[in-house]
Amino acid sequence: MSWRGSLMARLRRWFPVKTLGQRGEAAAARYLRRRGYRIVARGDCGGPGELDLVALDGRTVVFVEVKTRRSAERAHPSDAVTPDKQRRLTRLAVTYLKRHGLLEAHARFDVVAVTWPEGGAPEIEHIPNAFDAVGRWEFYS
């Protein structure tokens, strides 16, 4: 391996290239922190799927689904949170609440839509209480 190839391999290890989705999640976490949310988990895997962000808004547990797109030409990023996706997120959220002994806590689902054009700054839209829990795992207040 040449010195250039070796250097590039080291740089990739030290500074891994983030995917558009990972960059969008990081931008969403910064955005929410600036608005007073406390991020308690990122990329939490609790079964068949992953919760992008789990945050606290006061005493409410907020499950945040982040959708990142290069443009909103075809559809808004939040349109990707379909009813089927909402059912899966509800199941993951209940699993998370059980695992952490928080079944009695107030909880909600937010969506953060990030539109990040190539070479431009991200445009972030936060949709609090974007959908209610659905399926047989729905929350009860």
N, C-alpha and C positions, 0 to 999 in steps of 0.2 A: 504494500500500500504506500502511495506517495505521501509526502509530508502534507500536501494539500488535502488529500482524502482523509488522512488521520485528523487533521485540524477540523474538517467539516463534521466528522463523526463525533468529536468531542463537543463541538458547538451544539449539535443536535441533542446531545445528552444534557448539556448544561442549560440550554434554552429550547425546550421542546416546542415545536410549532403547535399552536392551538388551533383546533378546528373552529369554524364559524360558530357552531353551537356552544363550544366552551367559552369563546370570547363573549358571546351574547350572555351566557350565564354569569360570567364575571362582571360584565357591565350592569346587569340587572341587580346583582348583589350590591355593588357600589351605590347604585341608584336608591335601592331600598334602605341601605344603611344611612345615607344622607337624609332620608325622610324619617329616621327614628326607629326603624325596624332593627331587630337584633337577629342576625343570621345564626341559626343553631346547627344546621346541617346542609351540606351540599352533596348532591349525587348520592343520596341515601338509597341503597338497594335493599328492599325488604320483600323479596319474592320475585314474581315475574314482572319486573319493571323497575323504574327508578324515579324517585322524587327529586326534581331539579334542585329546589331550595325549600328549606323549612325555616320559618322565621317566627319571631314573636313580635306582635304589635300590641304593646301593653301586655294584657294577660291572655290574649287570643293567639292560638297556634295557627299560623298561616302556611298553607301548602301552596307553593308558588310554582306554576308551570311556565317555563320560559320558552318562547318560540322565536327563533331568529331566522330572518330571511334577508337576502341581498336587496330585494325590492318588493313593493306591495303591488306590482303590476297585475299579476295573476289573481292574487287573493291576499287579504290581510293576514299576517302571521297568526293571529288569534283564531282564525277560521280552522286551523289545524287541530284545535281542541274539540274534537267531535264528541257526540254522545258516548261512543264506545271508549274513547280516551278518558272521558269523565268517569265512566264506570271503573276503569282500571285505576285511575288516580284515587277514587274513593276507597277502593279495596286496599291500595297501598297506604293511604292515610290512616285507615282504621288499624291496619297492622302496625304502623308506626306508633299510633297512640297507645295500643295495647302493650307493645314492647317497652314503652317508656312510662307506663302507669298513668296515662293522661286521658283515659276515656271520659272523665268528667269535665275536661277542659273545654272551653269554647274554641271552636275551630272554623276555618273558612278556607275557600279556594280562591286564589288570585291568579291572574294571568298577566305576564309581562311580555309584550310584543316588542321585539327589537328589529328595526329595519336598519341594516348596516350596508350601505352601498360601498362598492370597491373604492378604496382610497378616500372615503369620506368618514364623517363622524356618525356614530350611531344615533338613531332617533328612537327614543324609548317611550312606550305607552303602557302605563300601569292600569289594569282593570281590577279594582278590588271587588271581592265577592262576585267573581265572574260567573260562577255556577253553583248550584246547590249539590250536595252529595246525592248520588243516584245509585240505584240498585238495592239489593237487600242489605248492603252495608251502610246505608245512609245514616247520617247523624241524627240524633234526637236531642232537642234542647229542653 
